[in-house]
C-alpha cells in the first residue's frame, strides 16, 4: 500500500468517526426531546399528592432521591398520582423513566 493511500484511509476513518459521533449525539438529544412533555406538579408539594404526567402517559418508574443521593422512593406508576405524604419536608431529586427514556427534576416537599 502506498503512503498516499494509507494517509487517505486514515483521513477517511477520522472524518467517518466524527460523523458517527455526531449521529449518536443527535439520537441522544432526540430521546431527551421526547421527555419534554413531562409535567411534575404541584412543585412545591404541600398536600402529599404529586402528579406526574407525560404526553404518552405510559407506565413510569418513579424514583425519589434525597440530596445525599440515597433512594427513598421507588415506585411504578401507571396513573398520574403519586402519594408522597410520608416524605419529610426538604429538597429532593425525582427521576422518571418511561420507555427507557429518563428525566430528572428537582422536587420540593413542604
QUIZIBEL-V394870 format. One record per residue. N is the residue number from 1. SS is DSSP state (H for helix, E for strand, - for the rest). PSI is psi in radians with two decimals (999 if undefined). NEAR is the number of other ideal C-beta (glycine too) atoms within 10 Angstrom. Layout:
# QUIZIBEL-V394870
n:N ss:SS psi:PSI near:NEAR
n:N ss:SS psi:PSI near:NEAR
This chain:
# QUIZIBEL-V394870
n:1 ss:- psi:2.33 near:6
n:2 ss:- psi:2.86 near:7
n:3 ss:H psi:-0.71 near:7
n:4 ss:H psi:-0.68 near:8
n:5 ss:H psi:-0.74 near:9
n:6 ss:H psi:-0.78 near:10
n:7 ss:H psi:-0.70 near:10
n:8 ss:H psi:-0.75 near:11
n:9 ss:H psi:-0.73 near:11
n:10 ss:H psi:-0.76 near:10
n:11 ss:H psi:-0.75 near:10
n:12 ss:H psi:-0.82 near:10
n:13 ss:H psi:-0.67 near:10
n:14 ss:H psi:-0.88 near:10
n:15 ss:H psi:-0.57 near:10
n:16 ss:H psi:-0.76 near:10
n:17 ss:H psi:-0.62 near:10
n:18 ss:H psi:-0.78 near:10
n:19 ss:H psi:-0.67 near:10
n:20 ss:H psi:-0.70 near:10
n:21 ss:H psi:-0.69 near:10
n:22 ss:H psi:-0.62 near:10
n:23 ss:H psi:-0.72 near:10
n:24 ss:H psi:-0.74 near:10
n:25 ss:H psi:-0.68 near:10
n:26 ss:H psi:-0.72 near:9
n:27 ss:H psi:-0.68 near:9
n:28 ss:H psi:-0.70 near:10
n:29 ss:H psi:-0.56 near:9
n:30 ss:H psi:-0.65 near:10
n:31 ss:H psi:-0.70 near:13
n:32 ss:H psi:-0.62 near:11
n:33 ss:H psi:-0.56 near:10
n:34 ss:H psi:-0.43 near:15
n:35 ss:- psi:0.10 near:17
n:36 ss:- psi:-0.43 near:9
n:37 ss:- psi:0.26 near:11
n:38 ss:- psi:2.33 near:17
n:39 ss:E psi:2.16 near:12
n:40 ss:E psi:1.99 near:19
n:41 ss:E psi:2.79 near:11
n:42 ss:- psi:2.67 near:12
n:43 ss:- psi:1.82 near:14
n:44 ss:- psi:2.64 near:11
n:45 ss:E psi:2.27 near:21
n:46 ss:- psi:-0.23 near:10
n:47 ss:- psi:0.05 near:9
n:48 ss:- psi:0.00 near:12
n:49 ss:E psi:2.20 near:14
n:50 ss:E psi:2.39 near:24
n:51 ss:E psi:2.25 near:15
n:52 ss:E psi:2.01 near:20
n:53 ss:E psi:2.36 near:15
n:54 ss:- psi:2.96 near:20
n:55 ss:- psi:-0.76 near:12
n:56 ss:- psi:-0.40 near:11
n:57 ss:- psi:0.77 near:14
n:58 ss:- psi:3.05 near:10
n:59 ss:- psi:2.36 near:12
n:60 ss:E psi:2.55 near:23
n:61 ss:E psi:2.12 near:13
n:62 ss:E psi:2.21 near:19
n:63 ss:E psi:2.40 near:16
n:64 ss:E psi:2.28 near:21
n:65 ss:E psi:2.54 near:17
n:66 ss:- psi:3.13 near:15
n:67 ss:- psi:-0.26 near:9
n:68 ss:- psi:-0.05 near:6
n:69 ss:- psi:0.13 near:7
n:70 ss:- psi:2.26 near:8
n:71 ss:E psi:2.15 near:11
n:72 ss:E psi:-0.31 near:15
n:73 ss:E psi:2.37 near:17
n:74 ss:E psi:1.97 near:11
n:75 ss:E psi:2.52 near:12
n:76 ss:E psi:2.21 near:9
n:77 ss:E psi:2.06 near:18
n:78 ss:- psi:-0.37 near:8
n:79 ss:- psi:-2.54 near:11
n:80 ss:- psi:-0.46 near:15
n:81 ss:E psi:2.34 near:10
n:82 ss:E psi:2.19 near:20
n:83 ss:E psi:2.02 near:11
n:84 ss:- psi:0.51 near:19
n:85 ss:- psi:-0.37 near:10
n:86 ss:- psi:-0.05 near:8
n:87 ss:- psi:2.31 near:17
n:88 ss:- psi:2.67 near:8
n:89 ss:- psi:2.44 near:10
n:90 ss:E psi:-2.96 near:12
n:91 ss:E psi:2.31 near:11
n:92 ss:E psi:2.93 near:19
n:93 ss:E psi:2.25 near:15
n:94 ss:E psi:2.29 near:20
n:95 ss:E psi:2.17 near:15
n:96 ss:E psi:2.25 near:21
n:97 ss:E psi:2.20 near:16
n:98 ss:E psi:2.13 near:21
n:99 ss:- psi:0.82 near:13
n:100 ss:- psi:0.28 near:6
n:101 ss:E psi:2.25 near:15
n:102 ss:E psi:2.65 near:15
n:103 ss:E psi:2.60 near:18
n:104 ss:E psi:2.63 near:14
n:105 ss:E psi:2.75 near:14
n:106 ss:E psi:2.43 near:11
n:107 ss:E psi:2.26 near:19
n:108 ss:E psi:2.21 near:13
n:109 ss:E psi:2.19 near:18
n:110 ss:- psi:999 near:9
